[in-house]
Amino acid sequence: MHYRIHTKEKPYTCDLCQKSFSYKNSLNVHLLTHTKEKPYTCEVCRKTFTHKSSLNAHFRTHTDEKPFSCDVCNKNFCYKSHLTTHKRIHTKEKPYSCDLCHKSFSQKSHLKKHIRTHANEKSFSCDVCNKNFSQKSHLNEHFRIHANEKSFSCDVCNKDYSYKASFEKHHGIHIANESFSSDCS
């Protein structure tokens, strides 16, 4: 079995997706992804996991254990993947690149959001007016109109705004006007 590490032999193949594995146990664990079976349960919050290693990593969120430390700024993380992503702040590494415009990103999720702008894909739809948005955060912001929610308030003239961009544009009036008059239009 050890020798397969060197030969790269993978004699165990999944009948469902044709992915191959060096060890039968690895195939058995992989099969759980197809059955959606999650046999490992957190005793604290009852969340379930496909892999024991995922349960062990999750458990750190309850114990506040952060065994992965950044050697540049000493910030600690529960998950090694979070440390890897964090280190890109220091290295300026952006391994995820758009095939269309070659813009690069430090996180895969950021690339996925960006790609939607090229496809003009608007997957998030407002239930009230059916307007579509490319990002969930934009839909959430839009929904404030229907909820009449105005989360951004000017501390100079007390005018309220639903959108951060509208608030910032308005607030620029006060910044440009050094007298900061409270009479704004």
MODELLER restraints for C-alpha pairs under 7 A, 6 or more apart:
rsr = mdl.restraints
at = mdl.atoms
rsr.add(forms.Gaussian(group=physical.xy_distance, feature=features.Distance(at['CA:4:A'], at['CA:22:A']), mean=6.47, stdev=0.5))
rsr.add(forms.Gaussian(group=physical.xy_distance, feature=features.Distance(at['CA:9:A'], at['CA:22:A']), mean=6.04, stdev=0.5))
rsr.add(forms.Gaussian(group=physical.xy_distance, feature=features.Distance(at['CA:10:A'], at['CA:20:A']), mean=5.54, stdev=0.5))
rsr.add(forms.Gaussian(group=physical.xy_distance, feature=features.Distance(at['CA:10:A'], at['CA:21:A']), mean=4.64, stdev=0.5))
rsr.add(forms.Gaussian(group=physical.xy_distance, feature=features.Distance(at['CA:10:A'], at['CA:22:A']), mean=4.02, stdev=0.5))
rsr.add(forms.Gaussian(group=physical.xy_distance, feature=features.Distance(at['CA:11:A'], at['CA:20:A']), mean=6.83, stdev=0.5))
rsr.add(forms.Gaussian(group=physical.xy_distance, feature=features.Distance(at['CA:11:A'], at['CA:21:A']), mean=6.44, stdev=0.5))
rsr.add(forms.Gaussian(group=physical.xy_distance, feature=features.Distance(at['CA:11:A'], at['CA:22:A']), mean=6.03, stdev=0.5))
rsr.add(forms.Gaussian(group=physical.xy_distance, feature=features.Distance(at['CA:12:A'], at['CA:20:A']), mean=5.51, stdev=0.5))
rsr.add(forms.Gaussian(group=physical.xy_distance, feature=features.Distance(at['CA:12:A'], at['CA:21:A']), mean=5.08, stdev=0.5))
rsr.add(forms.Gaussian(group=physical.xy_distance, feature=features.Distance(at['CA:12:A'], at['CA:22:A']), mean=6.34, stdev=0.5))
rsr.add(forms.Gaussian(group=physical.xy_distance, feature=features.Distance(at['CA:12:A'], at['CA:23:A']), mean=6.64, stdev=0.5))
rsr.add(forms.Gaussian(group=physical.xy_distance, feature=features.Distance(at['CA:12:A'], at['CA:24:A']), mean=6.07, stdev=0.5))
rsr.add(forms.Gaussian(group=physical.xy_distance, feature=features.Distance(at['CA:12:A'], at['CA:27:A']), mean=6.54, stdev=0.5))
rsr.add(forms.Gaussian(group=physical.xy_distance, feature=features.Distance(at['CA:13:A'], at['CA:19:A']), mean=5.67, stdev=0.5))
rsr.add(forms.Gaussian(group=physical.xy_distance, feature=features.Distance(at['CA:13:A'], at['CA:20:A']), mean=4.24, stdev=0.5))
rsr.add(forms.Gaussian(group=physical.xy_distance, feature=features.Distance(at['CA:13:A'], at['CA:21:A']), mean=6.24, stdev=0.5))
rsr.add(forms.Gaussian(group=physical.xy_distance, feature=features.Distance(at['CA:14:A'], at['CA:20:A']), mean=6.32, stdev=0.5))
rsr.add(forms.Gaussian(group=physical.xy_distance, feature=features.Distance(at['CA:14:A'], at['CA:27:A']), mean=6.74, stdev=0.5))
rsr.add(forms.Gaussian(group=physical.xy_distance, feature=features.Distance(at['CA:21:A'], at['CA:27:A']), mean=5.96, stdev=0.5))
rsr.add(forms.Gaussian(group=physical.xy_distance, feature=features.Distance(at['CA:32:A'], at['CA:50:A']), mean=6.43, stdev=0.5))
rsr.add(forms.Gaussian(group=physical.xy_distance, feature=features.Distance(at['CA:37:A'], at['CA:50:A']), mean=6.36, stdev=0.5))
rsr.add(forms.Gaussian(group=physical.xy_distance, feature=features.Distance(at['CA:38:A'], at['CA:48:A']), mean=5.59, stdev=0.5))
rsr.add(forms.Gaussian(group=physical.xy_distance, feature=features.Distance(at['CA:38:A'], at['CA:49:A']), mean=4.71, stdev=0.5))
rsr.add(forms.Gaussian(group=physical.xy_distance, feature=features.Distance(at['CA:38:A'], at['CA:50:A']), mean=4.15, stdev=0.5))
rsr.add(forms.Gaussian(group=physical.xy_distance, feature=features.Distance(at['CA:39:A'], at['CA:48:A']), mean=6.88, stdev=0.5))
rsr.add(forms.Gaussian(group=physical.xy_distance, feature=features.Distance(at['CA:39:A'], at['CA:49:A']), mean=6.43, stdev=0.5))
rsr.add(forms.Gaussian(group=physical.xy_distance, feature=features.Distance(at['CA:39:A'], at['CA:50:A']), mean=6.08, stdev=0.5))
rsr.add(forms.Gaussian(group=physical.xy_distance, feature=features.Distance(at['CA:40:A'], at['CA:48:A']), mean=5.51, stdev=0.5))
rsr.add(forms.Gaussian(group=physical.xy_distance, feature=features.Distance(at['CA:40:A'], at['CA:49:A']), mean=5.05, stdev=0.5))
rsr.add(forms.Gaussian(group=physical.xy_distance, feature=features.Distance(at['CA:40:A'], at['CA:50:A']), mean=6.37, stdev=0.5))
rsr.add(forms.Gaussian(group=physical.xy_distance, feature=features.Distance(at['CA:40:A'], at['CA:51:A']), mean=6.78, stdev=0.5))
rsr.add(forms.Gaussian(group=physical.xy_distance, feature=features.Distance(at['CA:40:A'], at['CA:52:A']), mean=6.12, stdev=0.5))
rsr.add(forms.Gaussian(group=physical.xy_distance, feature=features.Distance(at['CA:40:A'], at['CA:55:A']), mean=6.59, stdev=0.5))
rsr.add(forms.Gaussian(group=physical.xy_distance, feature=features.Distance(at['CA:41:A'], at['CA:47:A']), mean=5.72, stdev=0.5))
rsr.add(forms.Gaussian(group=physical.xy_distance, feature=features.Distance(at['CA:41:A'], at['CA:48:A']), mean=4.35, stdev=0.5))
rsr.add(forms.Gaussian(group=physical.xy_distance, feature=features.Distance(at['CA:41:A'], at['CA:49:A']), mean=6.29, stdev=0.5))
rsr.add(forms.Gaussian(group=physical.xy_distance, feature=features.Distance(at['CA:42:A'], at['CA:48:A']), mean=6.29, stdev=0.5))
rsr.add(forms.Gaussian(group=physical.xy_distance, feature=features.Distance(at['CA:42:A'], at['CA:55:A']), mean=6.58, stdev=0.5))
rsr.add(forms.Gaussian(group=physical.xy_distance, feature=features.Distance(at['CA:49:A'], at['CA:55:A']), mean=5.93, stdev=0.5))
rsr.add(forms.Gaussian(group=physical.xy_distance, feature=features.Distance(at['CA:57:A'], at['CA:79:A']), mean=6.76, stdev=0.5))
rsr.add(forms.Gaussian(group=physical.xy_distance, feature=features.Distance(at['CA:60:A'], at['CA:78:A']), mean=6.16, stdev=0.5))
rsr.add(forms.Gaussian(group=physical.xy_distance, feature=features.Distance(at['CA:61:A'], at['CA:78:A']), mean=6.93, stdev=0.5))
rsr.add(forms.Gaussian(group=physical.xy_distance, feature=features.Distance(at['CA:65:A'], at['CA:78:A']), mean=6.25, stdev=0.5))
rsr.add(forms.Gaussian(group=physical.xy_distance, feature=features.Distance(at['CA:66:A'], at['CA:76:A']), mean=5.44, stdev=0.5))
rsr.add(forms.Gaussian(group=physical.xy_distance, feature=features.Distance(at['CA:66:A'], at['CA:77:A']), mean=4.64, stdev=0.5))
rsr.add(forms.Gaussian(group=physical.xy_distance, feature=features.Distance(at['CA:66:A'], at['CA:78:A']), mean=4.20, stdev=0.5))
rsr.add(forms.Gaussian(group=physical.xy_distance, feature=features.Distance(at['CA:67:A'], at['CA:76:A']), mean=6.76, stdev=0.5))
rsr.add(forms.Gaussian(group=physical.xy_distance, feature=features.Distance(at['CA:67:A'], at['CA:77:A']), mean=6.43, stdev=0.5))
rsr.add(forms.Gaussian(group=physical.xy_distance, feature=features.Distance(at['CA:67:A'], at['CA:78:A']), mean=6.20, stdev=0.5))
rsr.add(forms.Gaussian(group=physical.xy_distance, feature=features.Distance(at['CA:68:A'], at['CA:76:A']), mean=5.51, stdev=0.5))
rsr.add(forms.Gaussian(group=physical.xy_distance, feature=features.Distance(at['CA:68:A'], at['CA:77:A']), mean=5.06, stdev=0.5))
rsr.add(forms.Gaussian(group=physical.xy_distance, feature=features.Distance(at['CA:68:A'], at['CA:78:A']), mean=6.43, stdev=0.5))
rsr.add(forms.Gaussian(group=physical.xy_distance, feature=features.Distance(at['CA:68:A'], at['CA:79:A']), mean=6.76, stdev=0.5))
rsr.add(forms.Gaussian(group=physical.xy_distance, feature=features.Distance(at['CA:68:A'], at['CA:80:A']), mean=5.96, stdev=0.5))
rsr.add(forms.Gaussian(group=physical.xy_distance, feature=features.Distance(at['CA:68:A'], at['CA:83:A']), mean=6.54, stdev=0.5))
rsr.add(forms.Gaussian(group=physical.xy_distance, feature=features.Distance(at['CA:69:A'], at['CA:75:A']), mean=5.67, stdev=0.5))
rsr.add(forms.Gaussian(group=physical.xy_distance, feature=features.Distance(at['CA:69:A'], at['CA:76:A']), mean=4.34, stdev=0.5))
rsr.add(forms.Gaussian(group=physical.xy_distance, feature=features.Distance(at['CA:69:A'], at['CA:77:A']), mean=6.28, stdev=0.5))
rsr.add(forms.Gaussian(group=physical.xy_distance, feature=features.Distance(at['CA:70:A'], at['CA:76:A']), mean=6.37, stdev=0.5))
rsr.add(forms.Gaussian(group=physical.xy_distance, feature=features.Distance(at['CA:70:A'], at['CA:83:A']), mean=6.64, stdev=0.5))
rsr.add(forms.Gaussian(group=physical.xy_distance, feature=features.Distance(at['CA:70:A'], at['CA:87:A']), mean=6.98, stdev=0.5))
rsr.add(forms.Gaussian(group=physical.xy_distance, feature=features.Distance(at['CA:77:A'], at['CA:83:A']), mean=6.00, stdev=0.5))
rsr.add(forms.Gaussian(group=physical.xy_distance, feature=features.Distance(at['CA:88:A'], at['CA:106:A']), mean=6.51, stdev=0.5))
rsr.add(forms.Gaussian(group=physical.xy_distance, feature=features.Distance(at['CA:93:A'], at['CA:106:A']), mean=6.26, stdev=0.5))
rsr.add(forms.Gaussian(group=physical.xy_distance, feature=features.Distance(at['CA:94:A'], at['CA:104:A']), mean=5.45, stdev=0.5))
rsr.add(forms.Gaussian(group=physical.xy_distance, feature=features.Distance(at['CA:94:A'], at['CA:105:A']), mean=4.63, stdev=0.5))
rsr.add(forms.Gaussian(group=physical.xy_distance, feature=features.Distance(at['CA:94:A'], at['CA:106:A']), mean=4.05, stdev=0.5))
rsr.add(forms.Gaussian(group=physical.xy_distance, feature=features.Distance(at['CA:95:A'], at['CA:104:A']), mean=6.77, stdev=0.5))
rsr.add(forms.Gaussian(group=physical.xy_distance, feature=features.Distance(at['CA:95:A'], at['CA:105:A']), mean=6.43, stdev=0.5))
rsr.add(forms.Gaussian(group=physical.xy_distance, feature=features.Distance(at['CA:95:A'], at['CA:106:A']), mean=6.01, stdev=0.5))
rsr.add(forms.Gaussian(group=physical.xy_distance, feature=features.Distance(at['CA:96:A'], at['CA:104:A']), mean=5.51, stdev=0.5))
rsr.add(forms.Gaussian(group=physical.xy_distance, feature=features.Distance(at['CA:96:A'], at['CA:105:A']), mean=5.07, stdev=0.5))
rsr.add(forms.Gaussian(group=physical.xy_distance, feature=features.Distance(at['CA:96:A'], at['CA:106:A']), mean=6.31, stdev=0.5))
rsr.add(forms.Gaussian(group=physical.xy_distance, feature=features.Distance(at['CA:96:A'], at['CA:107:A']), mean=6.64, stdev=0.5))
rsr.add(forms.Gaussian(group=physical.xy_distance, feature=features.Distance(at['CA:96:A'], at['CA:108:A']), mean=6.00, stdev=0.5))
rsr.add(forms.Gaussian(group=physical.xy_distance, feature=features.Distance(at['CA:96:A'], at['CA:111:A']), mean=6.46, stdev=0.5))
rsr.add(forms.Gaussian(group=physical.xy_distance, feature=features.Distance(at['CA:97:A'], at['CA:103:A']), mean=5.67, stdev=0.5))
rsr.add(forms.Gaussian(group=physical.xy_distance, feature=features.Distance(at['CA:97:A'], at['CA:104:A']), mean=4.22, stdev=0.5))
rsr.add(forms.Gaussian(group=physical.xy_distance, feature=features.Distance(at['CA:97:A'], at['CA:105:A']), mean=6.20, stdev=0.5))
rsr.add(forms.Gaussian(group=physical.xy_distance, feature=features.Distance(at['CA:98:A'], at['CA:104:A']), mean=6.33, stdev=0.5))
rsr.add(forms.Gaussian(group=physical.xy_distance, feature=features.Distance(at['CA:98:A'], at['CA:111:A']), mean=6.76, stdev=0.5))
rsr.add(forms.Gaussian(group=physical.xy_distance, feature=features.Distance(at['CA:105:A'], at['CA:111:A']), mean=5.95, stdev=0.5))
rsr.add(forms.Gaussian(group=physical.xy_distance, feature=features.Distance(at['CA:116:A'], at['CA:134:A']), mean=6.30, stdev=0.5))
rsr.add(forms.Gaussian(group=physical.xy_distance, feature=features.Distance(at['CA:121:A'], at['CA:134:A']), mean=5.76, stdev=0.5))
rsr.add(forms.Gaussian(group=physical.xy_distance, feature=features.Distance(at['CA:122:A'], at['CA:132:A']), mean=5.42, stdev=0.5))
rsr.add(forms.Gaussian(group=physical.xy_distance, feature=features.Distance(at['CA:122:A'], at['CA:133:A']), mean=4.59, stdev=0.5))
rsr.add(forms.Gaussian(group=physical.xy_distance, feature=features.Distance(at['CA:122:A'], at['CA:134:A']), mean=3.95, stdev=0.5))
rsr.add(forms.Gaussian(group=physical.xy_distance, feature=features.Distance(at['CA:123:A'], at['CA:132:A']), mean=6.81, stdev=0.5))
rsr.add(forms.Gaussian(group=physical.xy_distance, feature=features.Distance(at['CA:123:A'], at['CA:133:A']), mean=6.33, stdev=0.5))
rsr.add(forms.Gaussian(group=physical.xy_distance, feature=features.Distance(at['CA:123:A'], at['CA:134:A']), mean=5.75, stdev=0.5))
rsr.add(forms.Gaussian(group=physical.xy_distance, feature=features.Distance(at['CA:124:A'], at['CA:132:A']), mean=5.55, stdev=0.5))
rsr.add(forms.Gaussian(group=physical.xy_distance, feature=features.Distance(at['CA:124:A'], at['CA:133:A']), mean=5.03, stdev=0.5))
rsr.add(forms.Gaussian(group=physical.xy_distance, feature=features.Distance(at['CA:124:A'], at['CA:134:A']), mean=6.20, stdev=0.5))
rsr.add(forms.Gaussian(group=physical.xy_distance, feature=features.Distance(at['CA:124:A'], at['CA:135:A']), mean=6.52, stdev=0.5))
rsr.add(forms.Gaussian(group=physical.xy_distance, feature=features.Distance(at['CA:124:A'], at['CA:136:A']), mean=5.97, stdev=0.5))
rsr.add(forms.Gaussian(group=physical.xy_distance, feature=features.Distance(at['CA:124:A'], at['CA:139:A']), mean=6.49, stdev=0.5))
rsr.add(forms.Gaussian(group=physical.xy_distance, feature=features.Distance(at['CA:125:A'], at['CA:131:A']), mean=5.71, stdev=0.5))
rsr.add(forms.Gaussian(group=physical.xy_distance, feature=features.Distance(at['CA:125:A'], at['CA:132:A']), mean=4.33, stdev=0.5))
rsr.add(forms.Gaussian(group=physical.xy_distance, feature=features.Distance(at['CA:125:A'], at['CA:133:A']), mean=6.22, stdev=0.5))
rsr.add(forms.Gaussian(group=physical.xy_distance, feature=features.Distance(at['CA:126:A'], at['CA:132:A']), mean=6.31, stdev=0.5))
rsr.add(forms.Gaussian(group=physical.xy_distance, feature=features.Distance(at['CA:126:A'], at['CA:139:A']), mean=6.65, stdev=0.5))
rsr.add(forms.Gaussian(group=physical.xy_distance, feature=features.Distance(at['CA:133:A'], at['CA:139:A']), mean=5.84, stdev=0.5))
rsr.add(forms.Gaussian(group=physical.xy_distance, feature=features.Distance(at['CA:141:A'], at['CA:163:A']), mean=6.80, stdev=0.5))
rsr.add(forms.Gaussian(group=physical.xy_distance, feature=features.Distance(at['CA:144:A'], at['CA:150:A']), mean=6.98, stdev=0.5))
rsr.add(forms.Gaussian(group=physical.xy_distance, feature=features.Distance(at['CA:144:A'], at['CA:162:A']), mean=6.08, stdev=0.5))
rsr.add(forms.Gaussian(group=physical.xy_distance, feature=features.Distance(at['CA:145:A'], at['CA:162:A']), mean=6.64, stdev=0.5))
rsr.add(forms.Gaussian(group=physical.xy_distance, feature=features.Distance(at['CA:149:A'], at['CA:162:A']), mean=6.03, stdev=0.5))
rsr.add(forms.Gaussian(group=physical.xy_distance, feature=features.Distance(at['CA:150:A'], at['CA:160:A']), mean=5.70, stdev=0.5))
rsr.add(forms.Gaussian(group=physical.xy_distance, feature=features.Distance(at['CA:150:A'], at['CA:161:A']), mean=4.87, stdev=0.5))
rsr.add(forms.Gaussian(group=physical.xy_distance, feature=features.Distance(at['CA:150:A'], at['CA:162:A']), mean=4.09, stdev=0.5))
rsr.add(forms.Gaussian(group=physical.xy_distance, feature=features.Distance(at['CA:151:A'], at['CA:161:A']), mean=6.41, stdev=0.5))
rsr.add(forms.Gaussian(group=physical.xy_distance, feature=features.Distance(at['CA:151:A'], at['CA:162:A']), mean=5.78, stdev=0.5))
rsr.add(forms.Gaussian(group=physical.xy_distance, feature=features.Distance(at['CA:152:A'], at['CA:160:A']), mean=5.67, stdev=0.5))
rsr.add(forms.Gaussian(group=physical.xy_distance, feature=features.Distance(at['CA:152:A'], at['CA:161:A']), mean=5.00, stdev=0.5))
rsr.add(forms.Gaussian(group=physical.xy_distance, feature=features.Distance(at['CA:152:A'], at['CA:162:A']), mean=6.28, stdev=0.5))
rsr.add(forms.Gaussian(group=physical.xy_distance, feature=features.Distance(at['CA:152:A'], at['CA:163:A']), mean=6.98, stdev=0.5))
rsr.add(forms.Gaussian(group=physical.xy_distance, feature=features.Distance(at['CA:152:A'], at['CA:164:A']), mean=6.37, stdev=0.5))
rsr.add(forms.Gaussian(group=physical.xy_distance, feature=features.Distance(at['CA:152:A'], at['CA:167:A']), mean=6.28, stdev=0.5))
rsr.add(forms.Gaussian(group=physical.xy_distance, feature=features.Distance(at['CA:153:A'], at['CA:159:A']), mean=5.73, stdev=0.5))
rsr.add(forms.Gaussian(group=physical.xy_distance, feature=features.Distance(at['CA:153:A'], at['CA:160:A']), mean=4.38, stdev=0.5))
rsr.add(forms.Gaussian(group=physical.xy_distance, feature=features.Distance(at['CA:153:A'], at['CA:161:A']), mean=6.20, stdev=0.5))
rsr.add(forms.Gaussian(group=physical.xy_distance, feature=features.Distance(at['CA:154:A'], at['CA:160:A']), mean=6.35, stdev=0.5))
rsr.add(forms.Gaussian(group=physical.xy_distance, feature=features.Distance(at['CA:154:A'], at['CA:171:A']), mean=6.85, stdev=0.5))
rsr.add(forms.Gaussian(group=physical.xy_distance, feature=features.Distance(at['CA:156:A'], at['CA:182:A']), mean=6.02, stdev=0.5))
rsr.add(forms.Gaussian(group=physical.xy_distance, feature=features.Distance(at['CA:157:A'], at['CA:182:A']), mean=4.97, stdev=0.5))
rsr.add(forms.Gaussian(group=physical.xy_distance, feature=features.Distance(at['CA:161:A'], at['CA:167:A']), mean=5.66, stdev=0.5))
rsr.add(forms.Gaussian(group=physical.xy_distance, feature=features.Distance(at['CA:174:A'], at['CA:180:A']), mean=5.17, stdev=0.5))
